[in-house]
Amino acid sequence: MCHILFLFPFVALLLFFLLPSGQAIFLSIPLFLVFMWLAWVTWKDMRRPVATGIEGLMGGKAQVVSRTKDGAKVLLRGELWDAVCSEDLSVRETVRVTGLDRMKLIVRKESH
């Protein structure tokens, strides 16, 4: 997808061959602005660090779905997880993931 961006300058160059220079400039300026915006969005997206595994879960916000005898069930990114917290949790409360212990999330209450 990002390689398509490199075609924009060639399209603008083609405009100068097909149209009078005034019209070509009028059309190539918006084309240039679109090219620069798409290049910026692509660059910003490619610079984002990859987060998988435990690192991808850390700091995520989850919502408490139900309480269990030794913790709670939380919904994190569309998945149900067992969670433990040092504080009492209530249903529909927002929590933040701080760690992982044997496939159980360690969470803390989200401060508002």
C-alpha positions, -999 to +999 in steps of 0.1 A: +000+000+000+027+025+009+044+020-025+013+035-042+023+068-026+053+070-049+029+072-080+015+106-069+045+127-081+044+109-115+006+116-118+014+153-111+042+152-137+018+137-162-006+166-157+021+190-169+024+170-202-013+168-208-026+202-196-016+239-198+007+249-171-019+270-152-043+241-150-015+216-142-003+237-112-039+242-100-044+204-100-010+194-088-010+215-056-040+195-040-024+163-053+009+173-036-010+180-003-028+147-004+006+130-011+023+147+018-006+139+042-007+102+031+031+100+034+029+115+070+002+090+080+021+061+066+054+072+083+036+077+116+020+043+114+053+025+104+071+041+134+047+026+159+063-001+180+049-036+176+033-048+208+026-086+211+024-110+240+026-096+276+040-063+264+008-058+243-014-063+273+005-041+298-012-008+304-044-018+286-078-008+299-103-036+307-138-036+321-149-059+349-176-083+337-182-104+368-167-111+402-153-145+412-143-159+445-106-151+439-108-121+417-128-110+387-135-117+350-124-087+328-130-079+292-098-068+275-098-062+237-127-085+232-113-114+253-124-125+287-095-129+312-093-139+349-079-110+369-067-104+404-066-071+422-055-059+456-087-039+459-123-049+457-137-047+422-173-041+411-190-050+379-186-024+350-156-008+367-126+001+345-093-013+355-057-011+340-035-041+335-002-039+354+011-075+350+005-111+343+008-141+366+001-176+353-025-165+327-042-142+352-040-105+347-029-083+376-050-052+375-055-020+395-085+003+396-084+031+370-082+065+387-106+090+372 
